[in-house]
Structure formats: structure tokens, C-alpha cells
């Protein structure tokens, strides 16, 4: 199978630097990969699409007007950042040198009887960058997370999901030739569709917004743009018909620019890949049409069955503040059986120590 986090990496590597101002290159390649890992399960990293951003200081206000720049940080003349991306320019997480450097709560692995040993394992440490970001935010309000996740569920099966969010202060999208343009009133919308997914981007009130997820019609995208409102830091999509039918309507799920401190992965044969990160975001971000709500070791989980060349995909939260994903060329039942055996391993676990690498050699 093609791993969820390989496709967009290849697409980003082909972005012509001279033609765009790519946000994820400005923020650091390692942060790109973490972002894709978090969104891949929900189908939010679509095909060859990539985000590109340049700074701006405007946001839509509740009355449809614009809001000016945030006040300067205490004792400085620098405006406060409006998104976490604005304070992470060019910062790249550090590779973790050995398994002992991975926090115990994240150093998980399947049992030897459940699946073959990993062929490589690695981790990234962004704690220093996150600490520096906290310092840069001193005296500033936390950057707003204007986002809402909409998930429609029938019984235990997800029928549709969509993440609506302000992607950055001023963003354009690098797309494939399949991208189209939609007119929603006076607003021009860039739309890309790929195998049941949709990404749509538009500018309004000096900010750039996006909806990403399972298939939406042109009429539904236009309706969203014409009915969405902001109320302080909240994004109100209550008048959107897709949200009216939703089982889950979750505010503040789009914090894609503020990663956790650590991300650890173990990769085995048959594209089996376990990734564990200390990112405490909604598990529903991994929802895709066809996902089934289930459980792993008593914790809520979302499993997506194989489709085409892609294997099954599973996401769950083993403990508070920790998110794990498992994917591979396996059936839904096989992946769930492997996940049930995932648990902590010691710092000298030979299945990790023998294959430890400084970064993902597969990219």
C-alpha cells in the first residue's frame, strides 16, 4: 500500500519554490510530516494538495467585517501571533537518538506474537521548539483556533466528516491540474476532489478558510461559505445543512500548527506502521466515511477498512493526551487484533534498539 503520510510528502517535494510561498517549507519539513500524519486518517491530506501561506493580520469578525492585528507582546513592538504557525518559522524537531529518549507513555509496540518485529523505528522531539514558542507568546493571548469538525454517524458507521477551519492568516493552495473554481456569491473558491475527498479554500474578510473531508457538493460548499459566522474565537456553522445532520459538532479541533512534544513510529513489514504522539486532539479528526466506531483495550477507536490499494487504518487514544494510529496491509479484524496487544516496552527493547534510525528513512 501507499502509506498515508508518503503521498503528500512526495507532492510537497515537487512544489516549485520560485512560484509559491509554501507554509510547510517555511515551518520546517518535519512539521509537514507530523501534520500529514494527524490528518491522513481523516482523509484531510488530499492527493497532491499543499498549503502555502504568507503572514497577514486579519480575521473575519462576528459581523462579517475584519479584525485588526493582535496587540503587541508585553515590552515589544512585535504584534502577537494569530496562529501557532506564525511563531514556528523554519523550526525543525530534533531526532531522538535512542529509544530511551522516547517518553515511556509513548514508547509502545505490538507483542512479538501479534506481528513481525519492526524494520525501522524513529522519533522526533519538538519540546525545545514548543518551549521557545511559549516564550514568544509571553504577554500575548493564545492564538485562536477557529475551526469546527462536523461528523455524521449512522449507528456505529461514519457516513461523512468535514473539518472547517481558518488554515492560516493568508493562504493559497498548490493544487493538481484537477482543481476547479467555484463561485459562491462574490467569493471565489478553489476546489480539489480526489477519490471521495474534497478540499476547498477561499478568502473572506482578509483571512483564508478551508473545508476538508468527505465529498461535498458544490451547493454544500457554497452554502457553508454563505452561512458560516465567527463569534469571538468560535466558528459558527449552525446554519449549514451538513452540520444540522451531524452526530458530532466539535469546536477547536484544528490546532494543526501546534504539534505535541514527541512523535514516535515503528514500521514493520507489509506497511505495518504504528505512530504514537502526545497530541491531545479529538479522535474524531481521524473519522472518514466508512470508518467504524469500535474500541481498543476499552478505549474508543475508529477503524477504516481496506479500500483499493490502501490497507486498514486504526486510531485510538491509549491514555489521556496520547494518540496512536496503526495502519497496514491487513484486514480490519487483523489490525484490531494487533492493536489489542500494543503496550509499553522497556528502553532496551531489542526490537526497537536493533532498528533505531534518526528519522524516517522511508521518505
C-alpha positions in Angstrom: 0.0 0.0 0.0 1.0 3.6 -0.3 1.3 4.9 3.3 -1.0 7.7 4.3 1.9 10.0 5.0 4.0 9.3 1.9 1.8 10.7 -0.8 1.7 14.4 0.3 5.4 14.3 1.2 6.2 13.5 -2.4 3.8 16.2 -3.6 5.4 18.8 -1.4 8.9 18.0 -2.6 7.7 18.9 -6.1 6.3 22.3 -5.2 8.2 25.0 -7.3 9.8 27.3 -4.7 10.0 30.2 -7.1 6.3 30.2 -7.7 4.9 29.9 -4.3 5.5 30.7 -0.6 4.9 27.3 0.9 3.9 27.4 4.5 5.1 23.9 5.4 8.6 24.6 3.9 8.7 27.8 5.9 7.7 26.0 9.0 10.0 23.0 8.5 9.8 19.8 6.7 9.4 17.7 9.8 6.4 19.7 10.8 4.8 18.9 7.4 5.1 15.2 8.1 3.6 15.4 11.5 0.7 17.5 10.2 0.0 14.9 7.5 0.1 12.0 9.9 -2.5 13.8 12.0 -4.8 14.5 9.1 -4.2 11.4 6.9 -6.6 9.2 8.8 -9.4 11.6 8.2 -8.6 11.9 4.5 -7.7 15.6 5.1 -4.3 15.3 3.4 -5.7 15.1 -0.1 -3.8 13.9 -3.2 -1.3 16.5 -4.4 -2.7 19.5 -2.5 -0.4 21.5 -0.2 -0.9 24.6 1.8 1.0 27.8 1.1 0.9 30.8 3.4 2.3 34.3 4.0 1.6 36.5 7.1 -1.5 38.6 7.5 -3.2 40.1 10.5 -6.9 39.9 9.5 -9.7 37.6 10.6 -13.4 37.6 10.0 -15.3 39.2 12.8 -18.8 38.3 14.0 -20.4 40.9 11.9 -18.6 39.9 8.7 -16.1 42.7 9.0 -12.4 42.4 9.7 -10.4 42.3 12.9 -7.1 44.1 13.2 -3.8 42.7 14.4 -3.4 41.3 17.8 -1.8 43.7 20.3 2.0 43.6 20.7 3.6 41.3 23.2 4.4 42.9 26.5 7.5 45.0 26.3 7.9 44.6 22.5 6.6 46.3 19.3 6.0 42.9 17.6 2.3 42.1 17.0 1.1 39.0 18.8 0.9 35.9 16.5 -2.6 35.0 15.4 -1.8 31.3 14.7 0.8 28.9 16.0 2.3 28.7 12.5 3.3 32.4 12.8 5.7 31.6 15.6 7.3 28.5 14.2 9.2 29.7 11.1 11.8 27.2 9.9 11.8 25.2 13.1 12.6 21.5 12.7 12.1 18.9 15.5 15.2 17.1 16.7 15.7 13.4 16.0 15.6 11.3 19.1 18.9 9.5 19.4 17.7 6.2 21.0 14.6 4.5 22.4 15.4 5.7 25.9 14.7 9.3 24.7 11.1 8.5 23.9 8.7 9.1 26.9 7.5 5.9 28.4 3.9 6.7 27.8 4.7 6.9 24.0 7.2 4.0 23.8 4.6 1.4 22.7 4.9 -1.7 20.5 2.8 -4.7 19.5 3.6 -8.0 21.1 6.1 -10.4 19.3 3.3 -12.9 18.8 1.0 -10.4 17.1 3.2 -9.2 14.2 6.8 -9.4 13.0 9.4 -7.1 14.6 9.7 -3.6 13.2 12.1 -3.0 10.3 12.8 0.6 11.5 11.8 2.8 14.3 12.4 6.5 15.0 11.1 9.6 16.9 11.1 13.4 16.8 11.4 15.8 19.7 9.8 19.2 19.3 9.9 20.1 23.0 12.6 22.8 22.6 10.7 24.4 19.8 7.5 24.3 21.7 9.2 25.8 24.8 10.5 28.6 22.6 7.0 29.2 21.2 5.7 29.6 24.7 8.3 32.2 25.4 7.3 34.1 22.2 3.7 34.0 23.4 4.6 35.7 26.7 2.2 38.6 27.2 0.1 37.5 24.3 -3.3 35.8 24.2 -3.3 32.3 22.9 -3.7 32.2 19.1 -7.3 31.5 18.2 -8.4 28.1 16.9 -11.3 29.0 14.6 -12.3 25.5 13.5 -15.2 23.1 13.8 -15.3 19.4 13.0 -18.5 18.0 11.6 -19.1 14.2 11.7 -22.2 12.4 10.5 -22.7 8.9 12.0 -25.3 6.3 11.3 -25.2 3.7 14.2 -21.5 3.0 14.5 -20.6 3.9 11.0 -19.3 7.3 10.0 -21.1 8.5 6.8 -19.3 11.8 6.3 -16.9 14.1 8.0 -15.7 17.6 7.3 -13.2 19.9 9.0 -13.9 23.6 8.6 -11.1 25.9 9.7 -9.0 29.0 9.3 -5.9 27.5 7.8 -3.6 30.5 8.3 -3.7 34.2 8.2 -3.4 34.3 4.5 -3.2 31.1 2.5 -3.4 29.9 -1.1 -3.3 26.3 -2.2 -0.9 24.4 -4.5 -3.2 22.0 -6.4 -3.1 19.4 -9.1 -4.5 20.1 -12.6 -7.8 18.7 -11.4 -8.6 21.7 -9.3 -11.6 23.7 -10.2 -13.0 27.1 -9.3 -16.4 27.6 -7.8 -18.3 30.9 -7.4 -20.1 31.2 -4.0 -21.8 34.6 -4.4 -18.9 37.1 -4.7 -16.4 34.6 -3.2 -14.1 32.5 -5.5 -13.4 29.0 -4.2 -10.6 26.6 -5.2 -11.9 23.1 -5.1 -10.0 19.8 -5.5 -11.6 16.4 -5.4 -9.8 13.1 -5.2 -11.3 9.7 -4.6 -14.2 10.8 -2.5 -12.3 13.6 -0.7 -12.7 17.3 -1.2 -10.5 20.3 -0.2 -11.9 23.8 -0.8 -10.1 27.1 0.0 -11.4 30.6 -0.1 -10.6 34.1 1.2 -13.0 36.1 3.2 -12.5 39.1 5.4 -8.8 39.1 4.8 -8.3 35.6 6.1 -8.2 32.2 4.3 -10.6 29.4 5.2 -10.8 25.8 4.2 -13.1 22.8 4.4 -11.6 19.4 4.0 -13.1 15.9 4.2 -15.5 13.6 2.6 -17.3 14.5 -0.6 -19.3 17.7 -0.5 -21.4 19.1 -3.4 -20.7 22.5 -4.9 -24.0 23.6 -3.4 -23.0 22.5 0.0 -19.6 24.3 -0.2 -21.3 27.5 -1.4 -23.9 27.2 1.4 -21.2 26.8 4.0 -19.4 29.9 2.8 -22.6 32.0 2.8 -23.8 30.9 6.2 -20.7 30.4 8.4 -20.1 33.1 11.0 -17.5 33.8 13.7 -18.4 34.5 17.3 -15.2 35.6 19.1 -12.8 32.7 18.7 -15.6 30.3 17.7 -16.6 29.3 14.3 -20.4 29.0 13.9 -21.7 26.6 11.2 -25.0 26.0 12.8 -26.9 27.2 9.7 -25.1 24.8 7.4 -27.3 21.8 6.4 -24.4 19.4 6.7 -23.9 20.4 10.3 -27.6 20.1 11.1 -27.4 16.4 10.4 -24.2 15.8 12.4 -23.8 13.5 15.3 -20.6 15.3 16.3 -20.0 19.0 16.1 -16.7 19.8 17.8 -15.2 23.2 18.2 -11.5 23.9 18.3 -10.2 20.7 16.6 -8.0 22.4 14.0 -4.8 23.1 16.1 -2.7 21.6 13.3 0.1 24.2 13.7 0.9 23.3 17.3 2.3 19.7 17.5 3.0 17.8 20.6 6.5 17.4 22.1 7.2 13.9 20.7 6.1 11.7 17.8 7.4 8.1 17.6 6.9 5.5 14.9 7.7 1.8 14.4 7.4 0.4 10.9 7.2 -3.3 10.1 6.7 -5.5 7.0 3.5 -5.2 4.9 3.5 -1.5 5.5 2.5 -2.0 9.2 3.1 1.3 10.9 2.4 2.4 14.5 2.7 6.1 15.3 2.2 7.5 18.8 2.2 11.2 19.7 1.5 13.3 22.7 -1.1 15.3 20.8 -4.4 15.5 22.7 -6.8 16.3 19.8 -10.2 14.9 19.1 -10.1 11.3 17.9 -12.9 12.3 15.5 -10.3 14.1 13.4 -9.5 10.6 12.1 -13.1 9.9 11.0 -13.7 9.1 7.4 -16.7 7.9 5.5 -16.9 4.2 6.2 -15.0 4.4 9.5 -16.5 2.2 12.2 -16.6 3.3 15.9 -15.1 0.5 17.9 -12.8 0.0 20.9 -9.1 -1.0 21.6 -8.4 -2.2 25.1 -11.6 -0.5 26.3 -10.8 2.9 24.7 -12.8 4.4 21.9 -11.3 3.7 18.5 -12.1 4.5 14.8 -11.2 1.8 12.2 -11.3 2.3 8.4 -11.4 -0.9 6.4 -9.1 -1.5 3.4 -10.0 0.2 0.2 -8.3 -0.3 -3.1 -4.5 -0.5 -2.6 -4.8 1.0 0.9 -4.8 -1.2 3.9 -6.9 -0.7 7.1 -6.3 2.3 9.3 -7.0 2.5 13.1 -6.8 5.4 15.6 -7.3 5.3 19.3 -6.1 7.1 22.5 -4.3 4.6 24.8 -4.1 7.1 27.6 -5.1 10.7 28.2 -3.1 13.1 26.0 -1.8 10.3 23.7 -3.0 9.4 20.2 -1.9 6.2 18.4 -2.5 5.2 14.8 -1.9 1.8 13.3 -2.1 1.0 9.6 -1.0 -1.7 7.2 -1.8 -4.3 4.6 -4.2 -6.1 6.9 -7.9 -6.6 7.3 -9.9 -4.6 9.8 -10.1 -7.5 12.2 -6.3 -8.3 11.9 -5.4 -4.7 12.6 -7.7 -4.6 15.7 -6.1 -7.8 16.9 -2.6 -6.3 16.6 -3.7 -3.1 18.3 -5.1 -5.0 21.3 -1.5 -6.2 22.1 0.1 -2.7 21.8 1.7 -1.7 25.1 4.7 -0.2 26.8 8.2 -1.7 26.1 11.4 -1.1 28.1 14.1 1.3 27.0 16.3 -1.7 25.9 13.7 -3.4 23.9 15.8 -5.2 21.2 13.0 -4.9 18.6 13.5 -1.1 18.8 17.2 -0.8 19.6 18.3 -3.0 16.7 16.4 -0.9 14.1 16.5 2.6 15.6 17.1 5.3 13.0 17.5 9.1 13.1 14.4 10.0 11.1 12.1 8.2 8.7 14.5 6.6 6.2 11.4 5.6 4.1 10.8 9.2 3.0 
